[in-house]
């Protein structure tokens, strides 16, 4: 069925029925695909009816063949719903079932380590040039003849050295709220408005200036030993030592398993990122289960703001409480 995502855009909610019950998955659709859900439903139903939900790779192949010209978002929602159905069939939590599909399941002896949260807290900022940027960040109004703002730098908050995920989340929320006060004090008032990713968007000249705002918030929150500010450009330079599983580029759970398998073979830490993905603008919390099941070291699911982001972090809290 077609539903509405967190931004008011079209989304598809997939409902899969098996002998063990009904499961759902949700993903955003592009504006051009609004109204295409009935056709997706017709083709998917014909292709998947009677298949074994526990055979993820075969089902994903069938989805690709039936919906090859549809968006990756629609296919991923179908694949994810089938994965949930498989977990239900095996009477397993979704993250446990993902671990089983990834070859990481060792029965009740399996040890799961939760990923650290990685918050998108600044950006995309508004990049201005020269004296205009400096004057705005000092609180002065921009000249009337100023050039229109350009897409600027983005900064993430990486939390580490915490005893548990709950503690890490609490630290991240504290720094984020402190950052709000810093941005309000150092920049213009409307810079505290948040973007779709939950980050603030102050006017800055470059990435170092954006990073300095977050560094100031970290110092004021007295969390310098537990967190660090990472500019997107800086992060890209260090990306060679990390495997990032960007859910926005996936069309199936099987593709996620393949990426995680490559990371394991290469000995690279895995970071699961939801920004811009079909699941990023919905309250579907499967990204958390995927991150745990695949053994990710970090989950980047937006700022600790807006429920479509917090749903993922709250799911990790639930998983952490399980015995």
Order of alpha helices (4+ residues) and beta strands (2+ residues): beta-beta-beta-alpha-alpha-alpha-alpha-beta-beta-alpha-beta-beta-alpha-beta-alpha-beta-alpha-beta-alpha-beta-alpha-beta-alpha
